Amino acid sequence: MKPINYNDLSLNELRQYILTHREDTQAFHTYIDRSKQEGKMITVDLEDNNWEEKITERIQES
């Protein structure tokens, strides 16, 4: 089987790939890294009393 170049896949294509190839940890790590780079990841600080409000705002922005 030909190796997959994760950089040739869009973020959505990479997501679909990891959903069907859950054992491919390198693909998963690549997806997480690219999601962070593209601002798709939300970081939660549970010490912040307004964390739920901030998440809701971030979801509405996207």
N, CA, C and O atoms as CSV, one atom per row, in Angstrom:
chain,resi,resn,atom,element,x,y,z
A,1,MET,N,N,0.829,-1.182,0.000
A,1,MET,CA,C,0.000,0.000,0.000
A,1,MET,C,C,0.873,1.245,0.000
A,1,MET,O,O,1.864,1.313,0.727
A,2,LYS,N,N,0.508,2.229,-0.813
A,2,LYS,CA,C,1.251,3.474,-0.924
A,2,LYS,C,C,1.073,4.307,0.347
A,2,LYS,O,O,-0.053,4.475,0.815
A,3,PRO,N,N,2.174,4.835,0.918
A,3,PRO,CA,C,2.037,5.663,2.126
A,3,PRO,C,C,1.230,6.934,1.837
A,3,PRO,O,O,1.279,7.483,0.736
A,4,ILE,N,N,0.507,7.374,2.828
A,4,ILE,CA,C,-0.339,8.556,2.697
A,4,ILE,C,C,0.472,9.798,3.062
A,4,ILE,O,O,1.159,9.821,4.084
A,5,ASN,N,N,0.389,10.817,2.231
A,5,ASN,CA,C,0.991,12.105,2.559
A,5,ASN,C,C,-0.117,12.950,3.186
A,5,ASN,O,O,-0.992,13.459,2.485
A,6,TYR,N,N,-0.073,13.092,4.492
A,6,TYR,CA,C,-1.125,13.799,5.214
A,6,TYR,C,C,-1.242,15.257,4.783
A,6,TYR,O,O,-2.320,15.845,4.867
A,7,ASN,N,N,-0.136,15.842,4.323
A,7,ASN,CA,C,-0.156,17.246,3.912
A,7,ASN,C,C,-0.922,17.457,2.610
A,7,ASN,O,O,-1.333,18.577,2.306
A,8,ASP,N,N,-1.117,16.384,1.838
A,8,ASP,CA,C,-1.892,16.486,0.600
A,8,ASP,C,C,-3.396,16.486,0.873
A,8,ASP,O,O,-4.185,16.807,-0.015
A,9,LEU,N,N,-3.796,16.131,2.085
A,9,LEU,CA,C,-5.210,16.049,2.438
A,9,LEU,C,C,-5.676,17.354,3.079
A,9,LEU,O,O,-4.933,17.999,3.818
A,10,SER,N,N,-6.908,17.725,2.785
A,10,SER,CA,C,-7.490,18.864,3.497
A,10,SER,C,C,-7.726,18.435,4.943
A,10,SER,O,O,-7.660,17.247,5.258
A,11,LEU,N,N,-7.992,19.375,5.798
A,11,LEU,CA,C,-8.241,19.050,7.201
A,11,LEU,C,C,-9.451,18.122,7.329
A,11,LEU,O,O,-9.437,17.186,8.128
A,12,ASN,N,N,-10.485,18.381,6.549
A,12,ASN,CA,C,-11.676,17.530,6.593
A,12,ASN,C,C,-11.376,16.125,6.055
A,12,ASN,O,O,-11.859,15.139,6.612
A,13,GLU,N,N,-10.594,16.023,4.993
A,13,GLU,CA,C,-10.210,14.713,4.458
A,13,GLU,C,C,-9.367,13.943,5.474
A,13,GLU,O,O,-9.530,12.734,5.643
A,14,LEU,N,N,-8.473,14.653,6.142
A,14,LEU,CA,C,-7.641,14.018,7.165
A,14,LEU,C,C,-8.503,13.523,8.319
A,14,LEU,O,O,-8.265,12.441,8.856
A,15,ARG,N,N,-9.493,14.301,8.697
A,15,ARG,CA,C,-10.429,13.882,9.749
A,15,ARG,C,C,-11.151,12.598,9.351
A,15,ARG,O,O,-11.253,11.663,10.145
A,16,GLN,N,N,-11.642,12.559,8.136
A,16,GLN,CA,C,-12.331,11.360,7.651
A,16,GLN,C,C,-11.387,10.160,7.639
A,16,GLN,O,O,-11.785,9.045,7.978
A,17,TYR,N,N,-10.143,10.395,7.250
A,17,TYR,CA,C,-9.148,9.320,7.226
A,17,TYR,C,C,-8.933,8.750,8.624
A,17,TYR,O,O,-8.943,7.532,8.806
A,18,ILE,N,N,-8.739,9.623,9.613
A,18,ILE,CA,C,-8.467,9.098,10.955
A,18,ILE,C,C,-9.688,8.410,11.560
A,18,ILE,O,O,-9.548,7.530,12.409
A,19,LEU,N,N,-10.877,8.805,11.131
A,19,LEU,CA,C,-12.074,8.121,11.636
A,19,LEU,C,C,-12.159,6.688,11.125
A,19,LEU,O,O,-12.742,5.828,11.786
A,20,THR,N,N,-11.592,6.427,9.973
A,20,THR,CA,C,-11.620,5.068,9.424
A,20,THR,C,C,-10.312,4.312,9.652
A,20,THR,O,O,-10.249,3.103,9.432
A,21,HIS,N,N,-9.275,5.015,10.090
A,21,HIS,CA,C,-7.975,4.392,10.372
A,21,HIS,C,C,-7.517,4.807,11.772
A,21,HIS,O,O,-6.481,5.452,11.935
A,22,ARG,N,N,-8.288,4.436,12.753
A,22,ARG,CA,C,-8.039,4.878,14.133
A,22,ARG,C,C,-6.700,4.406,14.703
A,22,ARG,O,O,-6.215,4.964,15.687
A,23,GLU,N,N,-6.117,3.406,14.104
A,23,GLU,CA,C,-4.831,2.907,14.599
A,23,GLU,C,C,-3.655,3.757,14.103
A,23,GLU,O,O,-2.534,3.588,14.584
A,24,ASP,N,N,-3.887,4.655,13.164
A,24,ASP,CA,C,-2.827,5.488,12.597
A,24,ASP,C,C,-2.607,6.704,13.493
A,24,ASP,O,O,-3.197,7.764,13.284
A,25,THR,N,N,-1.757,6.529,14.482
A,25,THR,CA,C,-1.536,7.596,15.461
A,25,THR,C,C,-0.814,8.793,14.848
A,25,THR,O,O,-1.026,9.927,15.278
A,26,GLN,N,N,0.036,8.553,13.850
A,26,GLN,CA,C,0.717,9.677,13.197
A,26,GLN,C,C,-0.300,10.580,12.495
A,26,GLN,O,O,-0.172,11.803,12.535
A,27,ALA,N,N,-1.288,9.996,11.865
A,27,ALA,CA,C,-2.337,10.779,11.208
A,27,ALA,C,C,-3.113,11.583,12.253
A,27,ALA,O,O,-3.440,12.748,12.030
A,28,PHE,N,N,-3.401,10.960,13.385
A,28,PHE,CA,C,-4.123,11.642,14.457
A,28,PHE,C,C,-3.339,12.848,14.964
A,28,PHE,O,O,-3.898,13.933,15.123
A,29,HIS,N,N,-2.054,12.659,15.215
A,29,HIS,CA,C,-1.213,13.753,15.706
A,29,HIS,C,C,-1.118,14.877,14.668
A,29,HIS,O,O,-1.134,16.058,15.014
A,30,THR,N,N,-1.020,14.496,13.411
A,30,THR,CA,C,-0.992,15.495,12.342
A,30,THR,C,C,-2.292,16.277,12.316
A,30,THR,O,O,-2.283,17.497,12.150
A,31,TYR,N,N,-3.403,15.587,12.478
A,31,TYR,CA,C,-4.713,16.251,12.497
A,31,TYR,C,C,-4.804,17.247,13.658
A,31,TYR,O,O,-5.261,18.375,13.475
A,32,ILE,N,N,-4.373,16.835,14.834
A,32,ILE,CA,C,-4.419,17.718,16.008
A,32,ILE,C,C,-3.532,18.941,15.778
A,32,ILE,O,O,-3.950,20.068,16.044
A,33,ASP,N,N,-2.312,18.726,15.287
A,33,ASP,CA,C,-1.395,19.836,15.039
A,33,ASP,C,C,-1.971,20.820,14.027
A,33,ASP,O,O,-1.920,22.032,14.237
A,34,ARG,N,N,-2.515,20.303,12.937
A,34,ARG,CA,C,-3.079,21.178,11.906
A,34,ARG,C,C,-4.336,21.889,12.399
A,34,ARG,O,O,-4.580,23.042,12.041
A,35,SER,N,N,-5.130,21.211,13.215
A,35,SER,CA,C,-6.323,21.843,13.780
A,35,SER,C,C,-5.938,23.022,14.659
A,35,SER,O,O,-6.583,24.070,14.622
A,36,LYS,N,N,-4.892,22.850,15.444
A,36,LYS,CA,C,-4.410,23.941,16.292
A,36,LYS,C,C,-3.900,25.097,15.440
A,36,LYS,O,O,-4.197,26.259,15.719
A,37,GLN,N,N,-3.135,24.776,14.403
A,37,GLN,CA,C,-2.582,25.810,13.526
A,37,GLN,C,C,-3.683,26.613,12.840
A,37,GLN,O,O,-3.544,27.820,12.643
A,38,GLU,N,N,-4.767,25.950,12.480
A,38,GLU,CA,C,-5.858,26.616,11.770
A,38,GLU,C,C,-6.881,27.237,12.725
A,38,GLU,O,O,-7.896,27.778,12.285
A,39,GLY,N,N,-6.612,27.158,14.029
A,39,GLY,CA,C,-7.497,27.772,15.013
A,39,GLY,C,C,-8.791,27.017,15.233
A,39,GLY,O,O,-9.787,27.606,15.655
A,40,LYS,N,N,-8.794,25.726,14.954
A,40,LYS,CA,C,-10.006,24.914,15.089
A,40,LYS,C,C,-10.138,24.287,16.482
A,40,LYS,O,O,-11.191,23.747,16.822
A,41,MET,N,N,-9.085,24.358,17.275
A,41,MET,CA,C,-9.102,23.750,18.604
A,41,MET,C,C,-9.459,24.799,19.642
A,41,MET,O,O,-9.032,25.950,19.556
A,42,ILE,N,N,-10.241,24.388,20.613
A,42,ILE,CA,C,-10.619,25.267,21.713
A,42,ILE,C,C,-9.954,24.743,22.978
A,42,ILE,O,O,-10.102,23.574,23.335
A,43,THR,N,N,-9.220,25.627,23.651
A,43,THR,CA,C,-8.569,25.256,24.900
A,43,THR,C,C,-9.458,25.699,26.054
A,43,THR,O,O,-9.966,26.820,26.067
A,44,VAL,N,N,-9.641,24.803,27.024
A,44,VAL,CA,C,-10.509,25.087,28.159
A,44,VAL,C,C,-9.664,25.211,29.419
A,44,VAL,O,O,-8.877,24.324,29.747
A,45,ASP,N,N,-9.839,26.315,30.109
A,45,ASP,CA,C,-9.201,26.513,31.408
A,45,ASP,C,C,-10.299,26.378,32.459
A,45,ASP,O,O,-11.086,27.302,32.663
A,46,LEU,N,N,-10.350,25.232,33.120
A,46,LEU,CA,C,-11.417,24.974,34.080
A,46,LEU,C,C,-11.326,25.846,35.328
A,46,LEU,O,O,-12.272,25.916,36.113
A,47,GLU,N,N,-10.194,26.504,35.507
A,47,GLU,CA,C,-10.047,27.443,36.627
A,47,GLU,C,C,-10.765,28.762,36.333
A,47,GLU,O,O,-11.070,29.525,37.250
A,48,ASP,N,N,-11.031,29.023,35.059
A,48,ASP,CA,C,-11.726,30.246,34.644
A,48,ASP,C,C,-13.226,30.045,34.857
A,48,ASP,O,O,-13.817,29.129,34.285
A,49,ASN,N,N,-13.834,30.886,35.666
A,49,ASN,CA,C,-15.262,30.743,35.966
A,49,ASN,C,C,-16.158,30.976,34.760
A,49,ASN,O,O,-17.326,30.586,34.774
A,50,ASN,N,N,-15.631,31.605,33.716
A,50,ASN,CA,C,-16.415,31.899,32.519
A,50,ASN,C,C,-16.080,30.971,31.355
A,50,ASN,O,O,-16.317,31.333,30.203
A,51,TRP,N,N,-15.538,29.791,31.623
A,51,TRP,CA,C,-15.090,28.910,30.544
A,51,TRP,C,C,-16.239,28.487,29.627
A,51,TRP,O,O,-16.046,28.384,28.416
A,52,GLU,N,N,-17.421,28.241,30.176
A,52,GLU,CA,C,-18.541,27.815,29.333
A,52,GLU,C,C,-18.955,28.938,28.379
A,52,GLU,O,O,-19.230,28.695,27.204
A,53,GLU,N,N,-18.997,30.142,28.887
A,53,GLU,CA,C,-19.363,31.292,28.066
A,53,GLU,C,C,-18.357,31.496,26.937
A,53,GLU,O,O,-18.745,31.787,25.805
A,54,LYS,N,N,-17.084,31.348,27.233
A,54,LYS,CA,C,-16.042,31.517,26.221
A,54,LYS,C,C,-16.141,30.447,25.136
A,54,LYS,O,O,-15.934,30.741,23.959
A,55,ILE,N,N,-16.452,29.225,25.515
A,55,ILE,CA,C,-16.615,28.159,24.527
A,55,ILE,C,C,-17.813,28.442,23.636
A,55,ILE,O,O,-17.737,28.284,22.417
A,56,THR,N,N,-18.905,28.857,24.235
A,56,THR,CA,C,-20.110,29.178,23.467
A,56,THR,C,C,-19.820,30.287,22.461
A,56,THR,O,O,-20.233,30.195,21.305
A,57,GLU,N,N,-19.117,31.330,22.887
A,57,GLU,CA,C,-18.756,32.424,21.990
A,57,GLU,C,C,-17.892,31.925,20.843
A,57,GLU,O,O,-18.101,32.293,19.687
A,58,ARG,N,N,-16.923,31.088,21.172
A,58,ARG,CA,C,-15.991,30.567,20.143
A,58,ARG,C,C,-16.734,29.702,19.126
A,58,ARG,O,O,-16.443,29.765,17.932
A,59,ILE,N,N,-17.674,28.909,19.584
A,59,ILE,CA,C,-18.455,28.059,18.678
A,59,ILE,C,C,-19.298,28.936,17.753
A,59,ILE,O,O,-19.396,28.666,16.556
A,60,GLN,N,N,-19.899,29.971,18.304
A,60,GLN,CA,C,-20.733,30.870,17.505
A,60,GLN,C,C,-19.919,31.629,16.466
A,60,GLN,O,O,-20.441,31.976,15.406
A,61,GLU,N,N,-18.644,31.893,16.756
A,61,GLU,CA,C,-17.776,32.570,15.813
A,61,GLU,C,C,-17.439,31.708,14.600
A,61,GLU,O,O,-17.191,32.224,13.509
A,62,SER,N,N,-17.434,30.402,14.799
A,62,SER,CA,C,-17.013,29.518,13.708
A,62,SER,C,C,-18.104,29.118,12.784
A,62,SER,O,O,-17.865,28.376,11.831
